[in-house]
Amino acid sequence: MPTLDTGTYTLVVAARGFQIRRIRDVAISSGETVVLRDVRVEVGDCDAPGVICDSFSLEPVETIVASGRITVPRGCGLNLDKLDVVCDSAILSKKVDLIFTGGGENGLFLTPQNGARIRPDCQKIAFTDEPFRIDGMGSGENFCVRTTRGQNSHIYFDAMDLDKNTTELALWIATRK
């Protein structure tokens, strides 16, 4: 491994099938060896790419209506119910749940459209129709969307850290009824 310059770093532990783990503010001096505490990673949930789950519950399982990897260019939108990318500005605002916007110093955003709503952490924070800032996020990080049609999408970033110059998003999506 090459020698790192003195500075403060973020260590990212990511592997398909596991939740991402970030350790921030790791201070390193040039030529120094740093020993970190144990890094605990958790198995990803059932919608994560690379995870296979069996259900033995008496509760009905929500049916997946669309799932897979998709690439979304900046300025285009995404219909989560069909996994369609829409780049035609004439129909963009009518046919999509999210639009990928921004770039440069202003940051990157996914903006809900047509009544879709984003839940940044999929659990604790309420759904919102506010733009969701995504620069700095990376592989394995995820969020949820209630689509225009009322279905639930679980979305994972499928590429390393996004920066202000990112022009395409690589996503893994599972949309359920």
ABEGO torsion letter per residue (X at the ends): XBBBBBEBBBBBBBBBGBBBBBBBGBBBBBGBBBBBBBBBBBBBBAABBGBBBBBABABBBBBBABBEBBBBBBGBBBBAAAGBBBABAAAAAAABABBBBEEEAAEBBBBBBGGBBBBAAGAABBBBABBBBABGBBBGBBBBBBBAAGBBBBBBBABBBBBAABABBBBBBBBBX
